Amino acid sequence: MAVTTSQAVIYKGGGRRYLTLRSACAAEARALLKTRCDCEYMDYGGSIGGEWLTCWYHEDERNAVLMRRLTGGYMRRFRSTQK
């Protein structure tokens, strides 16, 4: 078996390279949500410790809807610029 080279379309999103448009758009959506995240750490002091207070971006149902909408929007935007 010989080693050969070939060219492929690579999509960039979220600071990485992906083979599919959907995964690149999902990474871009995750990066956008990560910048909007306002989770904070509450320290109780002393030896008690603390806990992370999560923001509403981390709720599973809401996050799934946001990811689906943002991914679809990024895909539509990319395809409209390609025509």
C-alpha positions in Angstrom: 0.0 0.0 0.0 1.5 3.3 -1.1 1.1 6.6 0.8 -0.6 9.2 -1.3 -1.7 12.8 -0.9 -5.0 14.3 -1.6 -6.8 17.6 -1.1 -9.9 18.0 1.0 -12.2 20.9 2.0 -11.5 21.9 5.6 -13.8 24.1 7.6 -12.5 26.3 10.4 -14.5 27.2 13.5 -14.0 27.8 17.1 -10.2 27.9 16.7 -9.9 24.5 15.1 -10.2 22.7 11.8 -13.1 20.3 11.0 -14.0 18.0 8.1 -17.7 18.9 8.2 -19.5 22.2 8.1 -21.9 21.2 10.9 -19.1 20.4 13.3 -17.3 23.7 12.5 -20.5 25.7 13.0 -21.2 23.8 16.3 -17.7 24.6 17.5 -18.2 28.3 16.6 -21.5 28.3 18.5 -19.9 26.7 21.6 -17.2 29.4 21.5 -19.8 32.1 21.4 -21.7 30.6 24.3 -18.4 30.2 26.2 -17.8 34.0 25.9 -21.3 34.8 27.2 -20.9 32.5 30.2 -21.1 34.3 33.5 -20.5 31.4 36.0 -18.8 32.4 39.2 -17.2 30.6 42.1 -18.6 31.3 45.6 -16.0 30.9 48.3 -17.4 30.3 51.7 -14.1 31.0 53.4 -12.0 28.9 55.7 -11.9 25.2 55.4 -15.5 24.9 54.2 -14.6 25.4 50.5 -16.9 26.7 47.9 -19.0 25.8 44.9 -19.5 26.9 41.3 -22.7 28.9 40.6 -23.7 28.1 37.1 -25.4 30.5 34.7 -28.4 29.7 32.6 -26.3 28.9 29.6 -25.5 25.6 31.2 -29.1 24.4 31.6 -29.4 21.3 29.4 -32.7 22.0 27.7 -31.9 25.7 27.0 -28.4 24.9 25.9 -29.6 22.3 23.4 -32.0 24.8 21.8 -29.4 27.6 21.7 -26.8 25.2 20.1 -29.3 24.1 17.5 -30.3 27.6 16.6 -26.8 29.0 16.5 -25.4 26.1 14.5 -28.2 26.4 12.0 -27.6 30.2 11.8 -23.9 29.8 11.2 -24.6 27.2 8.5 -27.1 29.4 6.7 -24.7 32.3 6.9 -21.8 30.3 5.4 -23.9 28.9 2.6 -25.3 32.3 1.7 -21.8 33.7 1.3 -20.8 30.8 -1.0 -23.3 31.5 -3.7 
